[in-house]
Amino acid sequence: MSKKFLGRKSLLVHSILTKRRASKHHKCGIQLPQAQAQRLIEWLQPYKELPYKVLATLSDGEKSIITAMNSSWPDAPHQRCQYGLTKP
């Protein structure tokens, strides 16, 4: 999930099935002054190595986040969250 927090873009990794962070061993959130696809791809690398299949990705529609998600998990469909669809 991505959201604006204190003027910075935040990306959180969360398991929908367990309703917990994706990993207790890795940071599950990152804040950047502006979203940068390459930086997000690098940050997502440890999550790609976890023994879980990513069924889908979800974001607010930020292009760099979608690029990073599609690069990290090309077979997982990406969807824009319903809240993000209501934003102007």
Secondary structure, 3 states (H helix, E strand, C coil): CEEEECCEEEEECEECCCCEECCCCCCCEEEECCCCHHHHHHHHHHHHCCCCCCCCEEECCCHHHHHHHHHHCCCCCEEECHHHHHCC
